[in-house]
Amino acid sequence: MQRTKLDGSLNPQMKVSLDAMGNNDSATIHKALGGPVDIVTVERPGYDKHFLTVQPASPDPHTMFDSVADFIREKKAHIVSQFVFGGAELSGRGVPEAERINGHRDWPVTWIHGEGPSGMAFSGAQATAVTGDVQTLVIGGQTVGSVYEDRYARYCRLGNLHAPDVTQSRERQTEETFDLMCTALAKADMTFDHVVRTWLYMDRILEWYDEFNAVRTAFFEKHNVFDGLVPASTGIGVANSSKAAMVADVLAVQPKTPDVKIEMVDSPLQGAAWEYGSSFSRGVEVAVPDCRKLYISGSASITPDGATAHVGDVEKQIALTMEVVAAILEGRGMTWSDTSRSIAYFKDIKNAPLYHAYCQRQNLPHFPVSLAHADVCRDDLLFELELDAVKVMTIPMVSS
């Protein structure tokens, strides 16, 4: 495995030969669930992708970094992105702790937390890691992303993007963050046309969500996003360790072969989000010959006409949200068992037991989920769930 720094053009030696990797080897999925670390691995000959969801398992929450590091060393893999859910003030020790355990950190870490009781506690972490070569994207001396590839596509994962000057207006910071996305993607020889998923974490979201939406929509119009693929997205209210108005993560996919299919996915129980002013798709599916990856946007208790359902009743909001996500999964021939990672956001983290009770009543299988304390994009929305799922597809053998 090799990691290289990318602060200019791509290294042509990073290109992967399809013939060398073979054409008829199907992917397999391996799962290790139910411990301090839930692990879902998509395995191919010569290339693995690991999705890790970590729960704090000791009085010292920093030990969850050890769990990730032990796995990475064992698999000879490299982290390409990481979320940490916990008090921003804990990042002062947490980031150095992660570097002590893992060695020099050359991947983006997005560290977020809700206001209030979660400020001095961790609720978990997530990381994506791959075997094979990875390039590090650097802008202004800061690590902002990772570039990696398999036989079918190149991937760019950006993280913790925010405006350099956090004293500017929220709107201006948002504009600069979207511009920074384009700058980083250009260093990976990609454009915003390749973006399939965004995570947009806004400090005090309820004070300025309409203004944020206006900036995002203007950016999408300027870059003709509405004429192509509108990314899946999560827009949620949390603080960050940079004290920025917004931090963002991005996943972009650049197909290498014509049999890679990327398309937007509708929600059977909800209308299009842009019909009520939010510029994102309900989901995006990336299908390559040996597997399909489904990215479901942050979903909440919203009716088909865009109104909030079950105002004031968190149990019913949780139930409807779970039904919405289940319907999207079912529409793509998937189930909860196909989940590779998910995040459940609670306006009041004390309501987390209600989520667990719902899963138990419905006899849902154990699947990887991180719990986060956050404001949803409306004051009367109390719960939101985002979810990724992956399903293997059999590649037909080619007769000689």
Secondary structure as the mmCIF struct_conf table of DSSP 4:
data_model
#
loop_
_struct_conf.conf_type_id
_struct_conf.id
_struct_conf.beg_label_comp_id
_struct_conf.beg_label_asym_id
_struct_conf.beg_label_seq_id
_struct_conf.end_label_comp_id
_struct_conf.end_label_asym_id
_struct_conf.end_label_seq_id
STRN STRN1 ARG A 3 LEU A 6
BEND BEND1 ASP A 7 SER A 9
HELX_LH_PP_P HELX_LH_PP_P1 LEU A 10 ASN A 11
HELX_RH_3T_P HELX_RH_3T_P1 PRO A 12 MET A 14
HELX_RH_AL_P HELX_RH_AL_P1 LEU A 18 MET A 21
BEND BEND2 ASN A 23 ASN A 24
HELX_LH_PP_P HELX_LH_PP_P2 ASP A 25 ALA A 27
STRN STRN2 THR A 28 ALA A 32
BEND BEND3 GLY A 34 PRO A 36
STRN STRN3 VAL A 37 ARG A 44
TURN_TY1_P TURN_TY1_P1 PRO A 45 GLY A 46
STRN STRN4 TYR A 47 VAL A 54
BEND BEND4 SER A 58 ASP A 60
HELX_RH_3T_P HELX_RH_3T_P2 PRO A 61 THR A 63
HELX_RH_AL_P HELX_RH_AL_P2 MET A 64 LYS A 75
TURN_TY1_P TURN_TY1_P2 LYS A 76 LYS A 76
STRN STRN5 HIS A 78 GLY A 86
HELX_RH_3T_P HELX_RH_3T_P3 ALA A 88 LEU A 90
HELX_RH_AL_P HELX_RH_AL_P3 SER A 91 ASN A 102
BEND BEND5 GLY A 103 HIS A 104
BEND BEND6 TRP A 107 TRP A 107
STRN STRN6 VAL A 109 HIS A 113
BEND BEND7 GLU A 115 GLY A 116
HELX_RH_3T_P HELX_RH_3T_P4 PRO A 117 MET A 120
STRN STRN7 PHE A 122 VAL A 130
BEND BEND8 THR A 131 GLY A 132
STRN STRN8 VAL A 134 ILE A 139
TURN_TY1_P TURN_TY1_P3 GLY A 140 GLY A 141
STRN STRN9 GLN A 142 GLU A 149
BEND BEND9 ARG A 151 TYR A 152
STRN STRN10 ALA A 153 LEU A 161
BEND BEND10 PRO A 164 PRO A 164
TURN_TY1_P TURN_TY1_P4 VAL A 166 THR A 167
BEND BEND11 GLN A 168 GLN A 168
HELX_RH_AL_P HELX_RH_AL_P4 ARG A 170 LYS A 187
TURN_TY1_P TURN_TY1_P5 ALA A 188 ASP A 189
HELX_RH_3T_P HELX_RH_3T_P5 PHE A 192 HIS A 194
STRN STRN11 VAL A 195 MET A 202
TURN_TY1_P TURN_TY1_P6 ASP A 203 ARG A 204
HELX_RH_3T_P HELX_RH_3T_P6 ILE A 205 GLU A 207
TURN_TY1_P TURN_TY1_P7 TRP A 208 TRP A 208
HELX_RH_AL_P HELX_RH_AL_P5 TYR A 209 LYS A 222
TURN_TY1_P TURN_TY1_P8 HIS A 223 ASN A 224
HELX_RH_3T_P HELX_RH_3T_P7 VAL A 225 ASP A 227
BEND BEND12 GLY A 228 GLY A 228
HELX_LH_PP_P HELX_LH_PP_P3 LEU A 229 PRO A 231
STRN STRN12 ALA A 232 GLY A 237
STRN STRN13 ALA A 239 ASN A 240
TURN_TY1_P TURN_TY1_P9 SER A 241 SER A 242
BEND BEND13 ALA A 245 ALA A 245
STRN STRN14 MET A 246 PRO A 255
BEND BEND14 LYS A 256 THR A 257
TURN_TY1_P TURN_TY1_P10 PRO A 258 ASP A 259
STRN STRN15 LYS A 261 VAL A 265
TURN_TY1_P TURN_TY1_P11 PRO A 268 LEU A 269
BEND BEND15 GLN A 270 GLN A 270
HELX_RH_3T_P HELX_RH_3T_P8 ALA A 273 TYR A 276
TURN_TY1_P TURN_TY1_P12 GLY A 277 GLY A 277
STRN STRN16 SER A 281 SER A 281
BEND BEND16 ARG A 282 ARG A 282
STRN STRN17 GLY A 283 VAL A 288
TURN_TY1_P TURN_TY1_P13 PRO A 289 ASP A 290
STRN STRN18 CYS A 291 ALA A 300
BEND BEND17 SER A 301 SER A 301
STRN STRN19 ILE A 302 ILE A 302
TURN_TY1_P TURN_TY1_P14 PRO A 304 ASP A 305
BEND BEND18 GLY A 306 GLY A 306
HELX_LH_PP_P HELX_LH_PP_P4 ALA A 307 ALA A 307
STRN STRN20 THR A 308 THR A 308
HELX_LH_PP_P HELX_LH_PP_P5 ALA A 309 ALA A 309
BEND BEND19 HIS A 310 HIS A 310
TURN_TY1_P TURN_TY1_P15 VAL A 311 GLY A 312
HELX_RH_AL_P HELX_RH_AL_P6 VAL A 314 GLY A 331
TURN_TY1_P TURN_TY1_P16 ARG A 332 GLY A 333
HELX_RH_3T_P HELX_RH_3T_P9 TRP A 336 ASP A 338
STRN STRN21 THR A 339 PHE A 346
BEND BEND20 LYS A 347 ASP A 348
HELX_RH_3T_P HELX_RH_3T_P10 ILE A 349 ASN A 351
HELX_RH_AL_P HELX_RH_AL_P7 ALA A 352 ARG A 361
TURN_TY1_P TURN_TY1_P17 GLN A 362 ASN A 363
HELX_LH_PP_P HELX_LH_PP_P6 LEU A 364 HIS A 366
STRN STRN22 SER A 370 HIS A 373
STRN STRN23 ASP A 375 ASP A 375
BEND BEND21 CYS A 377 ARG A 378
TURN_TY1_P TURN_TY1_P18 ASP A 379 ASP A 380
STRN STRN24 PHE A 383 VAL A 392
HELX_LH_PP_P HELX_LH_PP_P7 THR A 394 SER A 399
#
